[in-house]
Amino acid sequence: MQHDDFLNNTLNISEIFYSIQGEGTRAGLPCVFVRLQGCNLRCTWCDTPYALDIKQIEEEITFQKILQQIQFFNCNFIEFTGGEPLMQPKSIELMNYLSENNYTVAIETGGSLLIDKLNSQIIKILDIKCPGSNMSKFNKFENFKFLNKKDEIKFVLNDQQDFHWAMEVVSAHNLFDIVDNVLFSPVFGKLESIDLAQWILESHLPIRLQLQIHKFIWEPSTRGV
């Protein structure tokens, strides 16, 4: 593809913002977030409902302008999120480009679309949907074969049933052999973190408890953080 053609590609963007990474093993680090509009799932606990409708054109932005906005923030850590970033296949071209040009690139993806076109440098945060989300039937467990140790597998838990289900997935797929970090996160405002912490301790497994720290820094419904 010619460079000009590449730069003229567009994506439907919900928002681009600079904030503190609130989740995962890089929580606390400054990060530029590129939130794409549109998601193919409808999780019961979704905290970004404004980014769900792919038909809602928030802002069609060229790769060139997206790159300019990223450069403006002078931050090397970029996360693509949504919505579901992979609903817009062209996003893969941009992510691969950034990862090949001295950026640390992460993607948060819901696990229902294949991640095989993402290059191996990209940090893949695979969000496996538990039954409490009402979306567990859409999980593509074949995505596990496209992960490596630096990637992360995340479960968002609504209740203890979700915990037991997630533990079965961890065991059945030997997830600790695939990635260094398996994360369990409570649905904010639904599952008490102290309860999840206790269940993790009782499991005697190296599961990482994840809290959404941006919801403790800012008011939980605040956008752009």
N, C-alpha and C positions, 0 to 999 in steps of 0.2 A: 504494500500500500504506500502511495506517495505521502510524504510528510504533510502536505497541505490537506489532502483528503482526510488524513488522520485527525488533524486539528479541527477540521470542520464537522466532524461527527458531533452529534448532540445527545444529551441525556435529559430526561425529565427529573429535575432535582427538587426535592422538598426543601432542603436547606444545606448550607455549608457554614460551619462555625468552628471556632477555636475554643477548646475547653480542657478541663481535666478529665482524663480517661477514668470512667467510674467503675469499670468492670474488668474482670480477667486478671491475668498475672501481671499486666502492665498498669494496673489501677494506680492512680496518682500522678501519672505522667502527663505533661501537656500533649495535646493531640488535635489534629485537624480532622473533623468529621465531615464526610460527604454522605449526606442522607438522600438516598434515591426514593422517588415516589413510586408507590405500587407494591402490593404484596399479594401473593396467591393464597395465603393462609389467613385465618380469622381466629387467632387465639383468644380464649375467653379473657385472659388477663392482659391483653395488648396495652402497652403504655404509649404507643405512638399512633393512635387511630387516624390522625390527620394525614399520615403517610401511606394509607392502605390502598386507596383507589387509584389504579393505574391510569384510568381515563381522565382523572383530574390532572390537568397540566398545570403544575405549580410554576415551573420555569424551565423552558427548553434552553439549555446552556451548552455552548460548544466546548469541546475538549480544551481548546485554546483558552477560553475564559475560565474554565475550571482550574486549569494549571496556573493561570495568573492569580486566582484567588488563593490557591494553595501556597504559592510562592510569597504572597503578601504577608502571610502569617509567620514566615521564617521558622517553620517547624518541620522536622524531618519525619515525624510519625503521623501517618495518615490512616484513618479507618473508614472503610466503606460500609455503610449500614443502611437501614431502611425503616419500614418497608422490607423488601427483599431485593438486594442489589442484583441478584442473578436473573430477576425478571426482565431486566434490560441487558441483553447479551453483550451489547457494545461496551458495557462497563468493564468487562473482562479485558478488553484491549487496553483501556486506560489503566487499570490496576497493574497489568503486566508491564506496561510502559514505565510506570512510576517505580515499580520494584526493580526494574533493570536500570534505573537512573538515580541510584543512591538514596532512595526513600525506603523507610521501613513501612511496609503496607500490610494492613490487616483487613480482613473481611468478616463481618458477622452475618452468617447465613442460616436460614431456618431448617436446613437439612432435607428439604423436599425436592431440591433441584441439584443436579449433578455438578460437582466442583472440579471435574477432570480437566477443564480447559485453563484453570488457574495455574500459573507456574509455581514451582516448588518453593520459591523464595517467599511467597506471600503467606502470612500467618493466617491460617484458616480457623476461625472460631465457629465450630459446628454446634448449633443449638438444637439438640434432640428434643422433640416435642413429647412431653409426658401426657398421659390420658386426661389429666385435669385441664389441659389446654383445648381439648376436643379436636386436636389435630394430629394425634399420634399415628393415625393410619396413613399419613402422608410421608412419614420418615423413610428416607432412602438409605438403608444401612450399608449399601454398597459404597457409599461415600467414604467409609472408614478406610478403604484400600488406597484412597488418594491422600491420606494424611501422613505426616511424619512427626517425629518426636516434639518439634517446636510448636506444633499446632495444639489447639485446645478443644475439648469436648465439653459442652455445657448442658446441664439439665436445669430447667426452671420448675420448681416444685410447688404445687398448690396445697398438698396435704401429705399425710403419711402413706397413703396409697401410692401417690406419685413416687415417694421415696423408695418403697419396696419395688415398684416397677423399674425405676432407674437402676437400682442395685442388680436386678436380674439382667438388664441390658449390659451393664458393666461386666458382669460375670460371663454372660453368654458370648460376648465378643472380645473378651480379654483386652479391655480398653487400655489398661495400664501398660500393655505391651506395645500399644500403638502410639500413645502420646504421653508426655511427661505430666500433663495436668488435666485431670478430670474435675470439673467444677460443678458444685451443687448450689443453686441460688434459690432463696425463698421468694415466692410471689410477694411483692411489696404490699404490705397492708393486709395480707391474707394468712401467711404462715409465719409464725414467730421464729426469728432467727435463733433464739435460745433453744427451741425445740429441735430445729434442724441440726444445730451444733451438737446436741446430745445424741441424736441418731447417728451422726457421723462418728463421734467418739466411740459409740457402742459397736460400730462396724469394724473398728481397728484397721481400716483401709486408708491410704493416703489421699482421700478425697479432699479437695480444697473448698472450703466454705467461701462463697462469694456474696458480698453485699453490694448493692448499687450505691456507691459512696456519693455520687452526684446528687442523689435524692436526700442525703443528709446535709450536704453543703448548701444546696439551694432548695427552695420549696419544690416538692416532688413533681408537680405538674409543669414546672418551668420549661419552656422550649429554648433551644439553642445553648444548652449546657451539657 
